[in-house]
Amino acid sequence: MSPYGFYFFKKRITMRVFMYLILSFLALSFFSCKDEDPIDDVDPNRISFFVGDKSYPNPKGTTLTNTNFFKFNIFAYYSTATMSPTTTMSPFINNLVVAKSLNVWDYIGNYYWPSTNYVQFFGVANDENNNALPTGVSNWNIGQEGFPSFQFSTNTATNLQKDLVIASSFNKTKLNSPFGIAMNFKHILTRINITYYKAQGNPYTMTKIELIGVNTSGKFNFDSISGIWSNLTNPLPIVYWQGTQLFQNIPIVLNENMFIIPQSTLTLIFTFTTNQGIIKTQNAIVSPTQIGGNIRYNVMITR
């Protein structure tokens, strides 16, 4: 038994997506999909996609899947040396928007391989269909050395939160990329869901579930693997669920997706009312630290 009055465990799923980008074709495939669209456009100077399908329940919070993936933003840089934390880079592509229209993915303009040098590619996306950077993303730092970074702030209202993915592909040239640029899109936030139940005792009424001390702002820095979050600030409470729900002898499964920056030492609090009208709480310290994690806390109410 946890010292906070309930048992919980969590399961994690790391989600990936594959994309081919620039000059040859761009192929996007989400999360080990089985069904994929064929490539129709074979023009080597244009972008083409094949897109799989995988859906998740999302009554609150927006999970990025094929059905709501409308556009992404690409940044690219020249470098004379291969990519490293000290590589000097020069801007090549600055916030190129690739958008979907009538099932065709395209971008404005054309970009061609340089005759020398390497090119480093970086991408970011959520489910939005506009030309701006994804909501919450700001201060993209192209820098002069090393990997780029950006600032991110999450919304404290779970129904307004959005999933976020990034991608990178390094040391590309025309010779080593004859079929396009392979990029691996990865989720960089942590998605949280909760299931709770009370196996015995009085059927109390659950009224609120919240996570306390969530750092809602931070800096994301690309690296050669999954990226690094740092400089987390602005800790706030986030209400995961609020309402009126009688306890039952079966698990109550909630799918109100909460997306947060990966971090540790947060307080998960359950607030409920007894049959006598007394308000009680139960809490625990949780640490959803995995980048791209998909965590469900399964909670037994013991009071």
C-alpha atoms as a printed R data frame, in Angstrom:
    type eleno elety resid chain resno       x      y       z
1   ATOM     1    CA   MET     A     1   0.000  0.000   0.000
2   ATOM     2    CA   SER     A     2   1.257  3.422  -0.837
3   ATOM     3    CA   PRO     A     3   1.735  5.756   2.129
4   ATOM     4    CA   TYR     A     4  -0.857  8.028   0.523
5   ATOM     5    CA   GLY     A     5  -3.791  5.649   0.826
6   ATOM     6    CA   PHE     A     6  -4.100  3.859  -2.528
7   ATOM     7    CA   TYR     A     7  -2.314  1.518  -4.852
8   ATOM     8    CA   PHE     A     8  -1.406  2.610  -8.332
9   ATOM     9    CA   PHE     A     9   0.634  1.420 -11.233
10  ATOM    10    CA   LYS     A    10   1.311  2.858 -14.622
11  ATOM    11    CA   LYS     A    11   1.982  1.641 -18.112
12  ATOM    12    CA   ARG     A    12   3.890  3.515 -20.763
13  ATOM    13    CA   ILE     A    13   3.689  3.416 -24.505
14  ATOM    14    CA   THR     A    14   6.266  5.212 -26.642
15  ATOM    15    CA   MET     A    15   4.685  6.420 -29.857
16  ATOM    16    CA   ARG     A    16   6.587  6.943 -33.119
17  ATOM    17    CA   VAL     A    17   5.871  8.110 -36.613
18  ATOM    18    CA   PHE     A    18   8.002  7.921 -39.768
19  ATOM    19    CA   MET     A    19   8.258 10.648 -42.360
20  ATOM    20    CA   TYR     A    20  10.172 11.105 -45.636
21  ATOM    21    CA   LEU     A    21  10.861 14.721 -46.571
22  ATOM    22    CA   ILE     A    22  12.144 17.034 -49.352
23  ATOM    23    CA   LEU     A    23  12.897 16.881 -53.058
24  ATOM    24    CA   SER     A    24  12.045 13.218 -53.557
25  ATOM    25    CA   PHE     A    25   9.017 12.426 -51.436
26  ATOM    26    CA   LEU     A    26   7.749 12.685 -47.877
27  ATOM    27    CA   ALA     A    27   6.225  9.549 -46.408
28  ATOM    28    CA   LEU     A    28   4.386  9.790 -43.097
29  ATOM    29    CA   SER     A    29   3.397  6.670 -41.158
30  ATOM    30    CA   PHE     A    30   1.962  6.852 -37.638
31  ATOM    31    CA   PHE     A    31   2.625  4.475 -34.794
32  ATOM    32    CA   SER     A    32   3.132  1.022 -36.368
33  ATOM    33    CA   CYS     A    33   0.101  1.339 -38.593
34  ATOM    34    CA   LYS     A    34  -1.349 -1.525 -40.628
35  ATOM    35    CA   ASP     A    35  -3.292  0.381 -43.295
36  ATOM    36    CA   GLU     A    36  -1.480  2.898 -45.449
37  ATOM    37    CA   ASP     A    37  -2.418  5.151 -48.354
38  ATOM    38    CA   PRO     A    38  -0.480  4.592 -51.591
39  ATOM    39    CA   ILE     A    39   1.888  7.193 -52.990
40  ATOM    40    CA   ASP     A    40   0.224  8.936 -55.927
41  ATOM    41    CA   ASP     A    41   2.581 11.824 -56.709
42  ATOM    42    CA   VAL     A    42   5.943 10.642 -58.106
43  ATOM    43    CA   ASP     A    43   7.286 14.047 -59.110
44  ATOM    44    CA   PRO     A    44  10.814 14.029 -57.586
45  ATOM    45    CA   ASN     A    45  10.636 17.792 -56.980
46  ATOM    46    CA   ARG     A    46   7.442 17.611 -54.952
47  ATOM    47    CA   ILE     A    47   6.435 16.077 -51.630
48  ATOM    48    CA   SER     A    48   4.346 12.878 -51.417
49  ATOM    49    CA   PHE     A    49   2.855 11.049 -48.429
50  ATOM    50    CA   PHE     A    50   1.436  7.738 -47.432
51  ATOM    51    CA   VAL     A    51  -0.491  7.900 -44.182
52  ATOM    52    CA   GLY     A    52  -1.585  5.079 -41.878
53  ATOM    53    CA   ASP     A    53  -4.342  5.238 -39.304
54  ATOM    54    CA   LYS     A    54  -4.447  4.825 -35.557
55  ATOM    55    CA   SER     A    55  -7.101  6.404 -33.370
56  ATOM    56    CA   TYR     A    56  -7.361  7.091 -29.651
57  ATOM    57    CA   PRO     A    57 -10.354  8.192 -27.548
58  ATOM    58    CA   ASN     A    58  -9.935 11.875 -26.833
59  ATOM    59    CA   PRO     A    59 -12.987 13.532 -25.260
60  ATOM    60    CA   LYS     A    60 -10.618 16.080 -23.756
61  ATOM    61    CA   GLY     A    61  -7.151 16.959 -24.901
62  ATOM    62    CA   THR     A    62  -6.180 16.403 -28.534
63  ATOM    63    CA   THR     A    63  -4.034 13.394 -29.387
64  ATOM    64    CA   LEU     A    64  -2.174 13.747 -32.684
65  ATOM    65    CA   THR     A    65  -3.130 10.953 -35.097
66  ATOM    66    CA   ASN     A    66  -3.429 10.648 -38.853
67  ATOM    67    CA   THR     A    67  -7.023 11.892 -38.893
68  ATOM    68    CA   ASN     A    68  -6.162 15.276 -37.356
69  ATOM    69    CA   PHE     A    69  -2.641 15.774 -38.727
70  ATOM    70    CA   PHE     A    70  -3.048 18.736 -41.087
71  ATOM    71    CA   LYS     A    71   0.348 20.407 -41.282
72  ATOM    72    CA   PHE     A    72   3.867 20.510 -39.893
73  ATOM    73    CA   ASN     A    73   6.677 23.080 -39.725
74  ATOM    74    CA   ILE     A    74  10.194 22.355 -40.992
75  ATOM    75    CA   PHE     A    75  13.495 24.071 -40.195
76  ATOM    76    CA   ALA     A    76  16.803 23.114 -41.842
77  ATOM    77    CA   TYR     A    77  20.429 24.251 -41.600
78  ATOM    78    CA   TYR     A    78  23.667 23.964 -43.554
79  ATOM    79    CA   SER     A    79  26.794 22.677 -41.813
80  ATOM    80    CA   THR     A    80  30.293 21.918 -43.092
81  ATOM    81    CA   ALA     A    81  30.789 19.293 -40.355
82  ATOM    82    CA   THR     A    82  28.570 16.447 -39.223
83  ATOM    83    CA   MET     A    83  26.022 17.200 -36.511
84  ATOM    84    CA   SER     A    84  27.203 17.545 -32.910
85  ATOM    85    CA   PRO     A    85  26.511 19.845 -29.932
86  ATOM    86    CA   THR     A    86  29.193 22.225 -31.262
87  ATOM    87    CA   THR     A    87  28.418 22.110 -34.982
88  ATOM    88    CA   THR     A    88  28.209 25.541 -36.567
89  ATOM    89    CA   MET     A    89  25.024 25.836 -38.628
90  ATOM    90    CA   SER     A    90  23.663 28.367 -41.110
91  ATOM    91    CA   PRO     A    91  19.941 28.824 -41.869
92  ATOM    92    CA   PHE     A    92  18.617 27.040 -44.949
93  ATOM    93    CA   ILE     A    93  14.854 26.498 -44.439
94  ATOM    94    CA   ASN     A    94  13.063 28.694 -41.923
95  ATOM    95    CA   ASN     A    95   9.624 27.532 -40.782
96  ATOM    96    CA   LEU     A    96   8.497 25.868 -43.996
97  ATOM    97    CA   VAL     A    97   4.814 24.907 -43.715
98  ATOM    98    CA   VAL     A    98   3.731 21.635 -45.322
99  ATOM    99    CA   ALA     A    99  -0.066 21.457 -45.436
100 ATOM   100    CA   LYS     A   100  -2.772 19.016 -46.508
101 ATOM   101    CA   SER     A   101  -5.465 19.991 -49.023
102 ATOM   102    CA   LEU     A   102  -7.838 17.560 -50.740
103 ATOM   103    CA   ASN     A   103  -5.667 14.666 -49.537
104 ATOM   104    CA   VAL     A   104  -2.563 16.192 -51.160
105 ATOM   105    CA   TRP     A   105   0.383 17.377 -49.080
106 ATOM   106    CA   ASP     A   106   2.341 20.275 -50.513
107 ATOM   107    CA   TYR     A   107   4.367 23.377 -49.692
108 ATOM   108    CA   ILE     A   108   4.925 26.718 -51.389
109 ATOM   109    CA   GLY     A   109   8.181 27.051 -53.323
110 ATOM   110    CA   ASN     A   110  10.982 24.604 -54.019
111 ATOM   111    CA   TYR     A   111  14.165 23.764 -52.152
112 ATOM   112    CA   TYR     A   112  17.229 22.212 -53.769
113 ATOM   113    CA   TRP     A   113  20.262 20.378 -52.424
114 ATOM   114    CA   PRO     A   114  23.416 22.453 -51.943
115 ATOM   115    CA   SER     A   115  26.390 21.298 -54.016
116 ATOM   116    CA   THR     A   116  28.470 20.886 -50.848
117 ATOM   117    CA   ASN     A   117  27.890 20.737 -47.089
118 ATOM   118    CA   TYR     A   118  25.507 18.698 -44.952
119 ATOM   119    CA   VAL     A   119  21.909 19.642 -44.219
120 ATOM   120    CA   GLN     A   120  20.275 19.136 -40.793
121 ATOM   121    CA   PHE     A   121  16.450 18.916 -40.682
122 ATOM   122    CA   PHE     A   122  14.115 19.596 -37.731
123 ATOM   123    CA   GLY     A   123  10.317 19.473 -37.573
124 ATOM   124    CA   VAL     A   124   7.500 20.214 -35.123
125 ATOM   125    CA   ALA     A   125   3.719 19.697 -35.312
126 ATOM   126    CA   ASN     A   126   0.400 19.417 -33.534
127 ATOM   127    CA   ASP     A   127  -3.115 19.098 -34.979
128 ATOM   128    CA   GLU     A   128  -3.562 22.700 -36.105
129 ATOM   129    CA   ASN     A   129  -4.254 23.763 -39.683
130 ATOM   130    CA   ASN     A   130  -2.559 27.143 -39.978
131 ATOM   131    CA   ASN     A   131   0.833 28.564 -40.887
132 ATOM   132    CA   ALA     A   132   1.953 29.481 -37.398
133 ATOM   133    CA   LEU     A   133   4.115 27.415 -35.106
134 ATOM   134    CA   PRO     A   134   2.036 25.006 -32.977
135 ATOM   135    CA   THR     A   135   0.168 26.605 -30.073
136 ATOM   136    CA   GLY     A   136   2.462 26.923 -27.080
137 ATOM   137    CA   VAL     A   137   5.668 26.826 -29.173
138 ATOM   138    CA   SER     A   138   7.684 30.058 -29.283
139 ATOM   139    CA   ASN     A   139  11.210 31.472 -29.463
140 ATOM   140    CA   TRP     A   140  12.618 28.918 -31.908
141 ATOM   141    CA   ASN     A   141  16.363 29.429 -31.562
142 ATOM   142    CA   ILE     A   142  18.246 28.636 -34.741
143 ATOM   143    CA   GLY     A   143  21.516 29.416 -32.981
144 ATOM   144    CA   GLN     A   144  24.959 29.291 -34.551
145 ATOM   145    CA   GLU     A   145  26.214 26.149 -32.811
146 ATOM   146    CA   GLY     A   146  24.632 22.853 -31.892
147 ATOM   147    CA   PHE     A   147  21.014 21.743 -31.861
148 ATOM   148    CA   PRO     A   148  18.076 24.198 -32.036
149 ATOM   149    CA   SER     A   149  15.594 24.711 -29.215
150 ATOM   150    CA   PHE     A   150  12.234 26.295 -28.518
151 ATOM   151    CA   GLN     A   151  10.066 27.383 -25.593
152 ATOM   152    CA   PHE     A   152   6.791 25.646 -24.851
153 ATOM   153    CA   SER     A   153   3.847 26.389 -22.566
154 ATOM   154    CA   THR     A   154   0.935 24.014 -22.003
155 ATOM   155    CA   ASN     A   155  -2.639 25.108 -21.370
156 ATOM   156    CA   THR     A   156  -3.935 24.438 -17.853
157 ATOM   157    CA   ALA     A   157  -7.397 23.486 -19.199
158 ATOM   158    CA   THR     A   158  -7.275 19.826 -20.249
159 ATOM   159    CA   ASN     A   159  -9.880 20.304 -22.979
160 ATOM   160    CA   LEU     A   160  -7.606 22.884 -24.647
161 ATOM   161    CA   GLN     A   161  -4.364 20.927 -24.377
162 ATOM   162    CA   LYS     A   162  -2.732 19.554 -27.526
163 ATOM   163    CA   ASP     A   163  -0.329 16.774 -28.337
164 ATOM   164    CA   LEU     A   164   3.087 17.781 -29.732
165 ATOM   165    CA   VAL     A   165   5.598 15.900 -31.900
166 ATOM   166    CA   ILE     A   166   9.095 16.673 -33.182
167 ATOM   167    CA   ALA     A   167  11.441 15.142 -35.725
168 ATOM   168    CA   SER     A   168  15.048 15.453 -36.853
169 ATOM   169    CA   SER     A   169  17.300 14.013 -39.534
170 ATOM   170    CA   PHE     A   170  21.030 14.678 -39.645
171 ATOM   171    CA   ASN     A   171  23.980 14.905 -42.048
172 ATOM   172    CA   LYS     A   172  21.909 14.671 -45.223
173 ATOM   173    CA   THR     A   173  23.283 15.210 -48.729
174 ATOM   174    CA   LYS     A   174  21.964 14.522 -52.188
175 ATOM   175    CA   LEU     A   175  24.269 11.484 -52.449
176 ATOM   176    CA   ASN     A   176  23.250  9.788 -49.195
177 ATOM   177    CA   SER     A   177  19.540 10.616 -49.557
178 ATOM   178    CA   PRO     A   178  18.546  9.607 -53.108
179 ATOM   179    CA   PHE     A   179  15.011  8.678 -52.031
180 ATOM   180    CA   GLY     A   180  14.348 11.575 -49.666
181 ATOM   181    CA   ILE     A   181  14.972 12.501 -46.057
182 ATOM   182    CA   ALA     A   182  13.903  9.937 -43.477
183 ATOM   183    CA   MET     A   183  12.618 11.594 -40.290
184 ATOM   184    CA   ASN     A   184  11.268  9.950 -37.143
185 ATOM   185    CA   PHE     A   185   8.484 11.971 -35.536
186 ATOM   186    CA   LYS     A   186   8.253 11.486 -31.766
187 ATOM   187    CA   HIS     A   187   5.833 12.640 -29.083
188 ATOM   188    CA   ILE     A   188   7.603 14.843 -26.546
189 ATOM   189    CA   LEU     A   189   4.859 15.459 -23.981
190 ATOM   190    CA   THR     A   190   3.495 12.915 -21.498
191 ATOM   191    CA   ARG     A   191  -0.158 11.875 -21.806
192 ATOM   192    CA   ILE     A   192  -1.951 10.933 -18.571
193 ATOM   193    CA   ASN     A   193  -5.237  9.072 -18.050
194 ATOM   194    CA   ILE     A   194  -6.758  7.730 -14.821
195 ATOM   195    CA   THR     A   195  -8.871  4.746 -13.789
196 ATOM   196    CA   TYR     A   196 -10.188  4.557 -10.205
197 ATOM   197    CA   TYR     A   197 -12.341  2.220  -8.167
198 ATOM   198    CA   LYS     A   198 -13.380  1.382  -4.611
199 ATOM   199    CA   ALA     A   199 -13.598 -2.352  -4.044
200 ATOM   200    CA   GLN     A   200 -15.599 -2.203  -0.809
201 ATOM   201    CA   GLY     A   201 -17.181  0.157   1.680
202 ATOM   202    CA   ASN     A   202 -19.666  2.983   1.260
203 ATOM   203    CA   PRO     A   203 -20.387  4.303  -2.270
204 ATOM   204    CA   TYR     A   204 -18.864  7.745  -1.873
205 ATOM   205    CA   THR     A   205 -19.098 10.388  -4.609
206 ATOM   206    CA   MET     A   206 -15.987 11.496  -6.510
207 ATOM   207    CA   THR     A   207 -15.984 15.235  -7.252
208 ATOM   208    CA   LYS     A   208 -12.515 16.173  -8.508
209 ATOM   209    CA   ILE     A   209  -9.174 14.721  -9.623
210 ATOM   210    CA   GLU     A   210  -6.254 17.092 -10.051
211 ATOM   211    CA   LEU     A   211  -2.507 17.217 -10.425
212 ATOM   212    CA   ILE     A   212  -0.735 19.761  -8.238
213 ATOM   213    CA   GLY     A   213   2.568 21.504  -8.932
214 ATOM   214    CA   VAL     A   214   2.678 20.925 -12.703
215 ATOM   215    CA   ASN     A   215   5.375 22.997 -14.383
216 ATOM   216    CA   THR     A   216   3.510 24.419 -17.364
217 ATOM   217    CA   SER     A   217   6.461 26.056 -19.190
218 ATOM   218    CA   GLY     A   218   9.851 24.795 -20.275
219 ATOM   219    CA   LYS     A   219  12.600 24.737 -22.886
220 ATOM   220    CA   PHE     A   220  12.918 21.856 -25.341
221 ATOM   221    CA   ASN     A   221  16.331 21.228 -26.880
222 ATOM   222    CA   PHE     A   222  16.796 18.839 -29.799
223 ATOM   223    CA   ASP     A   223  19.543 16.260 -29.492
224 ATOM   224    CA   SER     A   224  20.568 13.093 -31.331
225 ATOM   225    CA   ILE     A   225  17.952 10.932 -29.526
226 ATOM   226    CA   SER     A   226  14.636 12.171 -28.092
227 ATOM   227    CA   GLY     A   227  15.472 15.691 -26.993
228 ATOM   228    CA   ILE     A   228  15.812 17.231 -23.534
229 ATOM   229    CA   TRP     A   229  13.434 19.339 -21.425
230 ATOM   230    CA   SER     A   230  14.967 21.929 -19.110
231 ATOM   231    CA   ASN     A   231  14.237 25.205 -17.312
232 ATOM   232    CA   LEU     A   232  10.781 24.070 -16.191
233 ATOM   233    CA   THR     A   233   8.820 26.897 -14.587
234 ATOM   234    CA   ASN     A   234   5.359 28.199 -13.663
235 ATOM   235    CA   PRO     A   235   4.025 25.359 -11.446
236 ATOM   236    CA   LEU     A   236   0.211 25.293 -11.353
237 ATOM   237    CA   PRO     A   237  -2.623 22.905 -10.456
238 ATOM   238    CA   ILE     A   238  -4.334 21.195 -13.392
239 ATOM   239    CA   VAL     A   239  -7.790 19.673 -12.958
240 ATOM   240    CA   TYR     A   240  -7.899 16.329 -14.717
241 ATOM   241    CA   TRP     A   241 -11.597 15.665 -14.067
242 ATOM   242    CA   GLN     A   242 -14.407 17.380 -12.154
243 ATOM   243    CA   GLY     A   243 -18.031 16.353 -11.721
244 ATOM   244    CA   THR     A   244 -20.236 13.990  -9.712
245 ATOM   245    CA   GLN     A   245 -19.618 10.251  -9.934
246 ATOM   246    CA   LEU     A   246 -20.769  7.620  -7.428
247 ATOM   247    CA   PHE     A   247 -18.162  4.997  -6.575
248 ATOM   248    CA   GLN     A   248 -18.871  1.563  -8.001
249 ATOM   249    CA   ASN     A   249 -17.578 -1.966  -7.520
250 ATOM   250    CA   ILE     A   250 -16.100 -1.846 -11.013
251 ATOM   251    CA   PRO     A   251 -13.299  0.383 -12.302
252 ATOM   252    CA   ILE     A   252 -14.354  3.801 -13.579
253 ATOM   253    CA   VAL     A   253 -12.265  4.480 -16.688
254 ATOM   254    CA   LEU     A   254 -11.623  8.145 -17.493
255 ATOM   255    CA   ASN     A   255 -10.180  9.223 -20.839
256 ATOM   256    CA   GLU     A   256  -9.765 12.951 -20.248
257 ATOM   257    CA   ASN     A   257  -6.332 13.228 -21.878
258 ATOM   258    CA   MET     A   258  -3.939 15.401 -19.902
259 ATOM   259    CA   PHE     A   259  -0.749 16.482 -21.719
260 ATOM   260    CA   ILE     A   260   2.106 17.807 -19.598
261 ATOM   261    CA   ILE     A   261   5.821 18.445 -19.951
262 ATOM   262    CA   PRO     A   262   7.609 15.356 -18.561
263 ATOM   263    CA   GLN     A   263   8.586 16.000 -14.922
264 ATOM   264    CA   SER     A   264   8.784 14.459 -11.482
265 ATOM   265    CA   THR     A   265   7.347 14.883  -7.985
266 ATOM   266    CA   LEU     A   266   3.774 15.915  -8.666
267 ATOM   267    CA   THR     A   267   0.870 15.439  -6.258
268 ATOM   268    CA   LEU     A   268  -2.142 13.529  -7.566
269 ATOM   269    CA   ILE     A   269  -5.194 14.420  -5.440
270 ATOM   270    CA   PHE     A   270  -8.634 12.753  -5.382
271 ATOM   271    CA   THR     A   271 -11.442 14.708  -3.710
272 ATOM   272    CA   PHE     A   272 -14.665 12.900  -2.796
273 ATOM   273    CA   THR     A   273 -17.667 13.236  -0.492
274 ATOM   274    CA   THR     A   274 -18.891 10.603   1.970
275 ATOM   275    CA   ASN     A   275 -22.537  9.621   2.477
276 ATOM   276    CA   GLN     A   276 -22.527 11.934   5.496
277 ATOM   277    CA   GLY     A   277 -21.459 14.880   3.313
278 ATOM   278    CA   ILE     A   278 -17.893 14.954   4.620
279 ATOM   279    CA   ILE     A   279 -15.268 16.011   2.068
280 ATOM   280    CA   LYS     A   280 -12.199 13.739   2.004
281 ATOM   281    CA   THR     A   281  -9.053 13.608  -0.089
282 ATOM   282    CA   GLN     A   282  -6.483 10.991  -1.006
283 ATOM   283    CA   ASN     A   283  -3.184 11.758  -2.671
284 ATOM   284    CA   ALA     A   284   0.135 10.376  -3.860
285 ATOM   285    CA   ILE     A   285   3.389 11.618  -5.344
286 ATOM   286    CA   VAL     A   286   3.780 10.649  -9.007
287 ATOM   287    CA   SER     A   287   6.614 11.229 -11.480
288 ATOM   288    CA   PRO     A   288   5.525 11.142 -15.156
289 ATOM   289    CA   THR     A   289   9.028 11.722 -16.482
290 ATOM   290    CA   GLN     A   290   9.152  9.799 -19.759
291 ATOM   291    CA   ILE     A   291   9.270 11.866 -22.954
292 ATOM   292    CA   GLY     A   292   6.471 10.611 -25.172
293 ATOM   293    CA   GLY     A   293   5.034  8.540 -22.329
294 ATOM   294    CA   ASN     A   294   1.424  7.332 -22.317
295 ATOM   295    CA   ILE     A   295   0.542  6.687 -18.672
296 ATOM   296    CA   ARG     A   296  -2.649  5.408 -17.064
297 ATOM   297    CA   TYR     A   297  -2.787  5.498 -13.271
298 ATOM   298    CA   ASN     A   298  -4.991  2.722 -11.908
299 ATOM   299    CA   VAL     A   299  -6.112  3.793  -8.454
300 ATOM   300    CA   MET     A   300  -7.816  1.908  -5.636
301 ATOM   301    CA   ILE     A   301  -9.596  4.183  -3.175
302 ATOM   302    CA   THR     A   302  -8.967  2.739   0.282
303 ATOM   303    CA   ARG     A   303 -10.630  5.202   2.647
